[in-house]
């Protein structure tokens, strides 16, 4: 089931835009496009290949051209030739993978350059010493999916309902850049809203002089030390006015283009003493949608840059100012579009662990019973390696995304899916980033900590109650109303929490839901809402737009 962007896909050069908008360089060679692939029952490099695959679409997706599921006991091999243009190569050449699900072993000109557990996170390989006139790249991928404890999100081998089919392999952009020997590894950007300045750290493997070019001035310093730039009379970033400030970071011959925004998140009491979410020192209601980030033709992978923009702009057109990115990390360009279009983001961490006990992850919706999350076996986290794997991935996610201006909230756990030691997860986040609010347990199994009390309400009317611990109250999932648009559905199955038969009936019910339940609660103290959801996904027909993004189910914005 193709989207309009998938229908017009250029298979030779899909998703060709620069993949890291906050670390942009002139050196860039995109490797997306047509590769060879093979699926085998062992890890031995194949002598022949099965056909062609369009990277970076997973083999399970329609846009890959393969439409085949990789099983946990199989290996997916990719192969392509690379020739570097004259003048491209410098001292250090890095091969970048945006994300590979789950584990990838990289071979370059016959050399095994290591195995990398990626799942949702990027990794890079230094290929400098192995480059020839013509080069061969082979990537061997294995994906244990829900048969292991690694991050897997909504993927399940037995799909259905709120759980979706498995996908595997390379699902974000593959690219190469060639840099001077002394170069910038990363940037650490922290806006100081109240002080009217921004702190930037140019990170590198050694200490050396570096500089920041901003608004016609050059600020000099040393790598791995903070450089503070004054930003007088700044324009505060908000969904209504998404002002971004560009700058350049320089280390020797290495030049990186980036940007920041001046904004501040927090929880404080309003003039009536009610705890609210604050943006830029003012109460600000987060009017959001749950966003799974799945596409009917690309699955995890957006079919184009325009497809990413469509979802964000549609949400804004329908009256929303926030998207809760649910159990997935998007390509970095998605966050860039949220930054520049003006869309707050709540960023979920991906769930993992063993097989979930329905009593733990489903019963609390009805019983409202919350358990202490140090019962590792109950929460499918009995293996120490599983808990260690989660914590490492959580830290990597926060490090990856901490510079994104639009991210307002971190959500480490959802509905008890592999939850454990949430207080320690909060500490891990705060050790890296203290500038956002945290929803430590979205839905249930509240441990009484962090900035918000987070509720999911589906089967009964919502009535506001203040939190006894004085936290801001957020309705982090609700609604889930279902409308089937014939000709735009994944299959004949039908999942949702309340069914409607026409667009008129559906929109009328949504209007009543917000008018009768949400609007009164906001006046009483409700700080945020997350309606389920932006788009249909597989069996779930509770989106405001169909899975193929061709039919929007409502006409008028939903205002609060």
C-alpha positions as CSV (number, residue, x, y, z in Angstrom):
1,X,0.0,0.0,0.0
2,X,2.0,2.9,-1.3
3,X,2.0,6.5,-0.1
4,X,2.2,9.3,-2.7
5,X,6.0,9.6,-1.9
6,X,6.6,5.9,-2.2
7,X,4.8,5.9,-5.6
8,X,7.3,8.5,-6.8
9,X,10.4,7.0,-5.2
10,X,13.7,7.4,-6.9
11,X,15.2,3.9,-6.2
12,X,18.7,5.1,-7.2
13,X,18.9,7.9,-4.7
14,X,16.2,7.7,-1.9
15,X,16.4,10.0,1.1
16,X,19.4,11.8,-0.3
17,X,19.3,14.8,2.0
18,X,22.1,15.4,4.5
19,X,21.3,13.2,7.4
20,X,22.7,15.3,10.4
21,X,21.4,18.8,10.2
22,X,23.2,19.9,13.4
23,X,26.5,18.5,12.2
24,X,26.5,19.4,8.6
25,X,29.8,19.3,6.6
26,X,30.7,19.8,2.9
27,X,32.1,16.3,2.8
28,X,29.2,13.9,2.0
29,X,28.7,10.8,-0.1
30,X,25.2,9.2,0.2
31,X,25.2,5.4,-0.2
32,X,21.4,4.9,-0.3
33,X,20.0,3.2,-3.4
34,X,20.3,-0.2,-5.0
35,X,22.4,-2.8,-3.2
36,X,22.6,-6.6,-3.6
37,X,21.1,-8.7,-0.9
38,X,21.0,-12.3,0.2
39,X,19.3,-14.1,3.1
40,X,21.0,-17.2,4.4
41,X,20.6,-19.7,7.3
42,X,24.2,-19.2,8.5
43,X,26.7,-16.4,8.9
44,X,29.1,-17.5,6.1
45,X,29.6,-14.8,3.5
46,X,27.5,-15.9,0.4
47,X,29.0,-16.7,-2.9
48,X,26.0,-15.4,-4.7
49,X,23.2,-12.9,-4.0
50,X,19.5,-13.2,-4.3
51,X,18.7,-9.9,-5.9
52,X,18.4,-6.2,-5.4
53,X,17.3,-4.2,-2.4
54,X,16.6,-0.5,-2.1
55,X,18.6,0.8,0.9
56,X,17.6,2.2,3.5
57,X,14.3,0.3,3.4
58,X,14.0,-2.9,5.4
59,X,13.5,-6.1,3.4
60,X,10.0,-6.5,5.0
61,X,8.9,-3.2,3.5
62,X,7.3,-2.7,0.1
63,X,9.7,0.0,-0.9
64,X,12.7,-2.3,-0.5
65,X,11.5,-4.4,-3.4
66,X,12.1,-7.6,-1.4
67,X,9.0,-8.1,0.8
68,X,10.6,-10.9,2.9
69,X,10.8,-11.3,6.6
70,X,14.2,-11.9,8.2
71,X,13.9,-14.7,10.8
72,X,15.9,-14.8,14.0
73,X,18.0,-17.7,12.8
74,X,18.9,-16.1,9.5
75,X,21.5,-13.6,8.3
76,X,20.7,-10.8,5.9
77,X,23.7,-9.8,3.7
78,X,24.1,-6.5,1.8
79,X,26.7,-5.8,-0.8
80,X,27.7,-2.8,-3.0
81,X,30.7,-1.3,-4.7
82,X,32.0,2.2,-3.8
83,X,34.2,4.4,-5.9
84,X,35.3,7.7,-4.3
85,X,35.4,10.8,-6.6
86,X,38.7,12.6,-7.1
87,X,39.3,15.1,-4.3
88,X,36.8,13.5,-1.8
89,X,39.3,11.6,0.4
90,X,41.1,13.3,3.3
91,X,42.9,12.0,6.3
92,X,40.0,10.2,8.1
93,X,37.2,8.6,6.2
94,X,34.1,7.5,8.2
95,X,31.3,5.2,7.1
96,X,28.1,6.1,8.9
97,X,24.9,4.0,9.5
98,X,21.9,5.9,10.8
99,X,20.3,2.7,12.2
100,X,20.4,-1.0,11.5
101,X,18.0,-3.5,13.2
102,X,19.6,-5.1,15.2
103,X,23.2,-6.2,14.9
104,X,25.5,-5.5,11.9
105,X,29.0,-6.9,11.0
106,X,30.8,-4.6,8.6
107,X,33.2,-6.0,6.0
108,X,35.2,-3.5,3.9
109,X,37.4,-4.8,1.1
110,X,37.4,-8.2,2.8
111,X,38.3,-6.8,6.3
112,X,36.0,-7.5,9.2
113,X,35.7,-4.1,10.8
114,X,33.6,-5.1,13.8
115,X,30.1,-6.0,14.9
116,X,27.8,-3.2,16.1
117,X,24.5,-3.5,18.1
118,X,22.5,-0.7,16.5
119,X,18.7,-1.3,16.7
120,X,17.6,2.4,16.7
121,X,21.0,4.1,17.2
122,X,23.7,5.2,14.8
123,X,27.2,3.9,14.5
124,X,30.3,4.8,12.5
125,X,33.3,2.8,11.2
126,X,36.7,4.2,10.3
127,X,37.6,2.8,6.8
128,X,40.6,5.1,6.2
129,X,43.3,2.4,6.1
130,X,41.4,0.0,3.9
131,X,40.4,2.2,0.9
132,X,41.3,1.1,-2.6
133,X,40.5,2.5,-6.1
134,X,37.3,0.3,-6.1
135,X,35.9,-0.8,-2.8
136,X,33.5,-3.5,-1.7
137,X,31.2,-3.0,1.3
138,X,29.4,-6.0,2.8
139,X,27.1,-5.7,5.8
140,X,25.8,-8.9,7.6
141,X,22.7,-8.3,9.7
142,X,21.0,-10.5,12.3
143,X,17.8,-9.6,14.1
144,X,16.6,-11.6,17.1
145,X,13.6,-9.3,17.4
146,X,11.3,-10.3,20.3
147,X,13.2,-13.6,20.9
148,X,15.8,-11.6,22.8
149,X,15.9,-8.7,25.3
150,X,17.3,-5.9,23.0
151,X,15.3,-2.8,22.1
152,X,12.5,-3.8,19.7
153,X,9.7,-1.2,20.1
154,X,6.4,-2.4,18.8
155,X,7.8,-5.3,16.8
156,X,6.4,-8.7,17.5
157,X,6.9,-12.0,15.7
158,X,3.1,-12.7,16.2
159,X,1.8,-9.3,15.3
160,X,-1.7,-8.0,15.9
161,X,-3.6,-5.2,17.7
162,X,-1.2,-2.7,19.1
163,X,1.8,-4.9,18.2
164,X,3.2,-4.7,14.6
165,X,5.2,-7.0,12.3
166,X,8.9,-7.3,12.6
167,X,11.3,-5.4,10.4
168,X,15.0,-5.7,10.1
169,X,18.2,-4.6,8.4
170,X,19.4,-1.1,7.3
171,X,16.5,1.3,7.9
172,X,18.3,4.7,8.0
173,X,20.7,6.4,5.7
174,X,24.1,5.0,5.0
175,X,26.8,7.6,4.1
176,X,30.5,8.5,4.1
177,X,32.4,11.6,5.0
178,X,36.1,12.3,4.8
179,X,37.7,14.6,7.4
180,X,41.0,16.1,8.4
181,X,43.0,14.1,11.0
182,X,42.0,16.6,13.7
183,X,38.3,17.0,13.5
184,X,35.1,17.7,15.5
185,X,33.6,14.5,17.0
186,X,30.4,16.1,18.3
187,X,28.9,19.3,19.7
188,X,27.3,19.9,23.1
189,X,24.7,22.8,22.8
190,X,22.9,24.2,25.9
191,X,20.8,27.3,25.7
192,X,20.9,29.4,28.9
193,X,17.4,31.0,28.6
194,X,17.4,33.2,31.7
195,X,21.0,34.4,31.2
196,X,20.5,35.2,27.5
197,X,23.4,33.0,26.3
198,X,24.2,29.6,24.8
199,X,27.0,27.3,25.9
200,X,28.7,25.2,23.2
201,X,31.3,22.6,23.6
202,X,33.3,21.4,20.6
203,X,34.2,17.8,21.4
204,X,37.3,16.2,19.9
205,X,39.8,13.4,20.7
206,X,42.4,15.9,21.8
207,X,42.6,19.5,23.2
208,X,43.2,22.1,20.6
209,X,42.1,25.7,19.7
210,X,38.7,25.9,18.2
211,X,36.2,28.7,17.4
212,X,32.5,29.4,17.0
213,X,31.2,31.8,14.3
214,X,27.9,33.4,15.3
215,X,26.1,36.4,13.9
216,X,29.3,37.9,12.4
217,X,31.5,37.4,15.4
218,X,34.1,34.7,16.2
219,X,34.4,33.3,19.7
220,X,37.6,31.4,20.4
221,X,38.3,28.6,22.9
222,X,39.5,25.1,23.3
223,X,38.0,21.8,22.4
224,X,36.2,19.9,25.2
225,X,35.8,23.1,27.1
226,X,32.6,25.3,27.1
227,X,32.4,28.4,25.0
228,X,29.6,30.8,26.1
229,X,28.0,33.0,23.4
230,X,25.8,36.0,24.4
231,X,22.5,36.0,22.6
232,X,21.1,39.4,23.6
233,X,17.5,40.4,22.7
234,X,16.9,36.8,21.5
235,X,13.6,35.5,20.0
236,X,12.4,32.6,22.1
237,X,11.6,29.4,20.3
238,X,8.0,28.1,20.5
239,X,5.6,26.2,18.2
240,X,4.1,29.6,17.4
241,X,7.5,31.1,16.6
242,X,10.2,28.5,15.9
243,X,13.2,30.7,15.7
244,X,16.5,28.9,15.0
245,X,20.0,30.4,15.3
246,X,22.6,29.1,12.9
247,X,26.3,29.0,13.8
248,X,29.6,27.4,12.6
249,X,32.1,25.4,14.7
250,X,35.7,25.3,13.4
251,X,38.6,23.0,14.5
252,X,41.6,23.5,12.2
253,X,40.5,22.7,8.7
254,X,37.2,21.1,9.9
255,X,34.1,23.2,9.6
256,X,30.7,22.2,10.9
257,X,27.4,24.0,10.4
258,X,24.8,23.7,13.2
259,X,22.0,25.6,14.9
260,X,20.4,26.1,18.3
261,X,17.2,27.7,19.7
262,X,16.5,29.7,22.9
263,X,13.9,27.9,24.9
264,X,13.3,26.6,28.4
265,X,11.2,23.7,29.7
266,X,10.1,22.9,33.2
267,X,7.3,22.3,35.7
268,X,6.1,25.2,38.0
269,X,3.0,26.4,39.6
270,X,0.8,28.9,37.8
271,X,-0.7,32.0,39.3
272,X,-3.3,29.8,41.1
273,X,-0.8,27.4,42.5
274,X,-1.5,24.6,40.1
275,X,1.5,22.7,38.7
276,X,1.8,23.1,35.0
277,X,4.2,22.4,32.2
278,X,6.1,25.6,31.5
279,X,7.7,26.8,28.2
280,X,10.0,29.9,28.4
281,X,8.9,30.6,32.0
282,X,5.2,30.6,31.1
283,X,2.5,27.9,31.5
284,X,2.1,26.1,28.2
285,X,-0.4,23.4,27.5
286,X,1.0,20.5,25.4
287,X,-1.8,19.5,23.0
288,X,-0.3,16.3,21.5
289,X,-0.7,13.2,19.3
290,X,0.8,9.8,19.7
291,X,3.1,9.3,16.7
292,X,4.3,5.7,16.0
293,X,6.4,6.8,13.0
294,X,5.3,3.9,10.7
295,X,4.5,4.1,7.0
296,X,2.5,1.7,4.9
297,X,5.3,1.3,2.3
298,X,8.5,2.1,4.2
299,X,7.6,0.8,7.7
300,X,10.1,2.4,10.0
301,X,11.7,4.4,7.2
302,X,9.9,7.5,5.9
303,X,9.6,7.2,2.1
304,X,11.0,10.8,1.7
305,X,11.8,14.0,3.5
306,X,8.5,15.4,2.3
307,X,6.7,12.5,4.1
308,X,8.3,13.5,7.4
309,X,7.2,17.1,6.8
310,X,3.7,16.1,5.9
311,X,3.1,14.4,9.3
312,X,4.4,17.3,11.3
313,X,2.6,19.9,9.2
314,X,-0.6,17.9,9.3
315,X,-0.5,17.7,13.1
316,X,0.0,21.4,13.3
317,X,-2.8,22.1,10.8
318,X,-5.1,20.0,12.9
319,X,-4.4,22.2,15.9
320,X,-1.7,20.2,17.8
321,X,1.6,21.6,19.1
322,X,3.2,18.3,20.3
323,X,4.0,14.9,19.0
324,X,4.9,12.0,21.4
325,X,7.4,10.0,19.4
326,X,6.3,6.5,20.5
327,X,8.9,3.8,21.1
328,X,11.0,4.8,18.2
329,X,13.9,7.1,17.3
330,X,13.4,8.9,14.0
331,X,16.1,9.9,11.5
332,X,17.6,13.2,12.7
333,X,16.0,15.1,9.8
334,X,12.6,14.5,11.4
335,X,13.7,16.3,14.5
336,X,15.1,19.1,12.4
337,X,11.7,19.6,10.7
338,X,10.0,19.7,14.2
339,X,12.6,22.4,15.1
340,X,12.0,24.6,12.1
341,X,8.2,24.0,11.7
342,X,7.5,24.4,15.4
343,X,6.4,21.1,17.0
344,X,7.2,20.0,20.6
345,X,8.4,16.4,20.9
346,X,8.1,13.9,23.8
347,X,10.7,11.3,23.1
348,X,10.1,7.7,24.2
349,X,12.8,5.3,24.9
350,X,12.5,1.9,23.1
351,X,11.2,-1.0,25.1
352,X,12.9,-4.4,25.3
353,X,13.2,-7.2,27.8
354,X,11.6,-10.7,27.8
355,X,8.0,-11.7,27.0
356,X,5.6,-9.4,28.8
357,X,3.1,-10.7,31.3
358,X,-0.4,-9.4,30.3
359,X,-1.3,-8.9,34.0
360,X,1.6,-6.5,34.3
361,X,1.2,-4.5,31.1
362,X,-2.6,-4.6,30.6
363,X,-4.5,-5.2,33.9
364,X,-3.5,-1.8,35.4
365,X,-5.6,-0.1,32.7
366,X,-8.6,-1.4,34.5
367,X,-7.3,-2.1,38.1
368,X,-5.2,1.0,38.5
369,X,-2.7,-1.2,40.5
370,X,0.9,0.1,40.4
371,X,3.7,-2.2,41.3
372,X,7.2,-1.4,42.5
373,X,9.5,-1.9,39.5
374,X,12.3,-3.7,41.2
375,X,10.5,-7.0,40.7
376,X,12.6,-7.8,37.7
377,X,11.1,-11.1,36.8
378,X,7.5,-9.7,36.8
379,X,8.6,-6.9,34.5
380,X,10.5,-9.3,32.1
381,X,13.9,-7.9,33.1
382,X,15.4,-10.8,35.1
383,X,18.7,-10.9,33.1
384,X,21.3,-8.4,34.3
385,X,22.5,-8.2,30.7
386,X,19.0,-7.0,29.7
387,X,19.0,-4.2,32.2
388,X,22.5,-3.2,31.3
389,X,21.6,-3.2,27.6
390,X,18.6,-0.9,28.2
391,X,20.6,1.6,30.3
392,X,23.4,1.9,27.8
393,X,20.9,2.4,24.9
394,X,19.0,5.0,27.0
395,X,22.2,7.0,27.5
396,X,23.1,6.8,23.9
397,X,19.6,8.0,22.9
398,X,19.9,11.1,25.2
399,X,23.4,11.8,23.9
400,X,22.2,11.6,20.3
401,X,19.2,13.9,20.7
402,X,20.0,16.2,23.6
403,X,20.9,19.1,21.2
404,X,17.4,19.0,19.5
405,X,15.6,22.2,20.5
406,X,12.0,20.8,20.1
407,X,12.4,17.8,22.5
408,X,10.6,18.8,25.7
409,X,10.1,15.5,27.5
410,X,12.0,12.2,28.0
411,X,9.8,9.1,28.5
412,X,12.0,6.2,29.6
413,X,9.2,3.6,30.2
414,X,5.7,3.0,28.8
415,X,3.0,0.8,30.4
416,X,5.4,-1.4,32.2
417,X,7.0,-2.8,29.0
418,X,10.3,-4.0,30.4
419,X,10.2,-1.3,33.0
420,X,12.7,-1.6,35.9
421,X,14.4,0.8,38.4
422,X,12.8,3.9,36.8
423,X,14.4,6.1,39.5
424,X,17.8,5.0,38.2
425,X,16.7,5.6,34.6
426,X,15.8,9.2,35.6
427,X,19.2,9.6,37.2
428,X,20.9,8.3,34.0
429,X,19.0,10.9,31.9
430,X,19.8,13.7,34.3
431,X,23.5,12.8,34.3
432,X,23.4,13.8,30.6
433,X,20.6,16.4,30.3
434,X,18.9,18.4,33.0
435,X,17.1,20.8,30.7
436,X,14.0,18.7,30.0
437,X,11.1,17.3,32.0
438,X,10.8,13.5,32.5
439,X,7.8,11.2,32.4
440,X,9.3,8.2,34.1
441,X,6.4,5.8,33.7
442,X,3.9,6.6,31.1
443,X,0.5,5.0,31.8
444,X,1.0,3.0,34.9
445,X,3.4,1.5,37.5
446,X,4.0,5.1,38.8
447,X,7.0,5.1,41.2
448,X,6.0,8.5,42.6
449,X,9.0,10.3,41.1
450,X,10.0,12.8,38.4
451,X,8.1,15.8,37.1
452,X,4.7,14.5,36.1
453,X,2.0,12.0,37.0
454,X,1.2,10.3,33.7
455,X,-2.1,8.6,32.9
456,X,-3.5,6.5,30.1
457,X,-7.4,6.5,30.0
458,X,-9.3,4.6,27.3
459,X,-12.3,2.7,28.6
460,X,-13.9,5.3,30.9
461,X,-14.5,9.1,31.0
462,X,-11.6,11.1,32.1
463,X,-12.1,13.3,35.2
464,X,-9.2,15.3,36.5
465,X,-7.6,14.6,39.9
466,X,-4.6,16.5,41.2
467,X,-1.5,14.5,42.0
468,X,-1.0,13.9,45.8
469,X,2.7,14.5,45.3
470,X,2.3,17.8,43.7
471,X,3.4,16.9,40.2
472,X,1.9,18.2,37.0
473,X,-0.8,15.8,35.7
474,X,-0.6,14.7,32.0
475,X,-3.0,12.5,30.1
476,X,-0.2,10.8,28.1
477,X,-2.6,8.5,26.1
478,X,-6.4,8.6,25.5
479,X,-9.0,8.4,22.8
480,X,-8.0,5.8,20.2
481,X,-11.3,6.3,18.3
482,X,-11.6,4.0,15.2
483,X,-12.7,4.8,11.7
484,X,-12.1,2.4,8.7
485,X,-11.6,4.2,5.4
486,X,-12.1,1.5,2.8
487,X,-9.3,1.1,0.3
488,X,-6.7,2.5,2.7
489,X,-6.4,-0.2,5.3
490,X,-3.6,-2.7,6.0
491,X,-6.0,-5.7,6.2
492,X,-9.5,-6.6,7.3
493,X,-8.7,-6.5,11.0
494,X,-9.9,-3.6,13.0
495,X,-8.4,-2.4,16.3
496,X,-9.5,0.7,18.2
497,X,-11.2,1.7,21.5
498,X,-14.5,3.0,20.0
499,X,-15.7,2.4,16.4
500,X,-17.4,4.9,14.1
501,X,-18.8,4.4,10.6
502,X,-18.4,7.8,9.0
503,X,-16.1,10.8,9.0
504,X,-19.0,13.0,10.2
505,X,-19.7,10.7,13.2
506,X,-16.0,10.3,14.0
507,X,-15.4,14.1,14.0
508,X,-18.5,14.8,16.1
509,X,-17.3,12.3,18.7
510,X,-13.8,13.8,18.8
511,X,-15.3,17.2,19.3
512,X,-17.5,16.0,22.2
513,X,-14.5,14.2,23.7
514,X,-12.4,17.3,23.9
515,X,-15.3,19.6,24.8
516,X,-16.8,17.5,27.6
517,X,-13.7,15.8,29.1
518,X,-10.5,17.6,28.1
519,X,-11.5,21.3,28.2
520,X,-12.9,21.1,31.8
521,X,-9.9,19.2,33.0
522,X,-7.5,21.8,31.5
523,X,-9.2,24.5,33.6
524,X,-8.8,22.3,36.7
525,X,-5.1,21.6,36.2
526,X,-4.5,19.1,33.4
527,X,-1.1,20.0,31.9
528,X,-0.9,18.0,28.7
529,X,-2.8,15.5,26.5
530,X,-1.7,12.9,24.0
531,X,-4.5,11.7,21.7
532,X,-4.0,8.2,20.2
533,X,-3.1,8.7,17.4
534,X,-1.7,10.5,14.4
535,X,-1.9,7.8,11.8
536,X,-3.4,4.3,11.3
537,X,-0.8,1.5,11.7
538,X,-1.5,-2.1,10.5
539,X,-4.6,-3.3,12.5
540,X,-4.9,0.0,14.4
541,X,-7.5,2.2,12.6
542,X,-7.5,4.9,15.2
543,X,-5.4,7.5,13.4
544,X,-6.5,11.0,12.2
545,X,-5.0,10.0,8.8
546,X,-4.9,6.7,7.1
547,X,-1.8,4.4,7.1
548,X,-1.0,5.5,3.5
549,X,-1.4,9.2,4.4
550,X,-3.9,9.6,1.6
551,X,-7.1,10.3,3.6
552,X,-7.4,12.7,6.5
553,X,-10.3,11.7,8.7
554,X,-11.3,15.1,10.1
555,X,-11.8,18.5,8.5
556,X,-11.5,21.0,11.3
557,X,-8.7,21.6,13.8
558,X,-9.1,20.2,17.3
559,X,-8.7,23.2,19.6
560,X,-8.3,23.3,23.3
